[in-house]
């Protein structure tokens, strides 16, 4: 083989496999405000897209790309390797029989009960579910229901209307179409900040339906493992960027959260 041709082939090989190339990590995301809002859109918003941008800006070994999924499809997409990891999940939310690796993010949030504020109603309203009408988010796992997210079960056993919008559920409360909704605390704080005229119309429970102990769930044999992801997140923590993001989205680091425990409403 002529020397010139041999050199050309070597050059092509090195160009095709550049040293130090980024590994792509596909991050599954479904609509879960304030963590992710409209992941299928051209410009998704929320904590997850901002966190991925911070991770991409802090290092060059990995490229974290958001991959849309849905609240019900996320399990199948994970097992079919359509994405490599998912953030701000709980192993208890339907993942029990799926092989995975997990990383405790040391980040907490909670779900609280919300009712319409009216004369004579106080925290005792949240003592029992009774025959109260509920507005719930379809596909979510609730403590009062034993984390059973089956739509028929929630509708039949808890007189529930299921939607795909916290806003819709809160509007049903305000229009007296339901008695109670269960809302992610971080989302509710942002909603109250953006809708101050409705803040006084909502009665928020002091008891929590569940406390989120957020995890990252990773696909075994994926491009990144839990140890490496923890290291990258640690860099963001030390730089102050992670704390700034959590504060902006009203999410709490476990070290600051204390020992809050879930106290789901009984029947």
Secondary structure, 3 states (H helix, E strand, C coil): CCHHHHHHHHHHHHHHCCCCCCEEEEEEECCECCCEECCCCCCCECHHHHHHHHHHHHCCCEEEEEEECCCCCHHHHHHCCCCCEEEEECCCCCCCCCCCEEEEEEEEEEEEEEEECCCCCCHHHHCECCCCCEEEECCCCCHHHCCCCCHHHHHHHHCEEEECCHHHHHHHHHCCCCCEEEEEHHHHHHHHHHCHHHHCCEEEEEEEEEEEEEEEEECCCCCCCHHHHHHHHHHHHHHCHHHHHHHHCCCEEHHHHCCCCCCCCEC
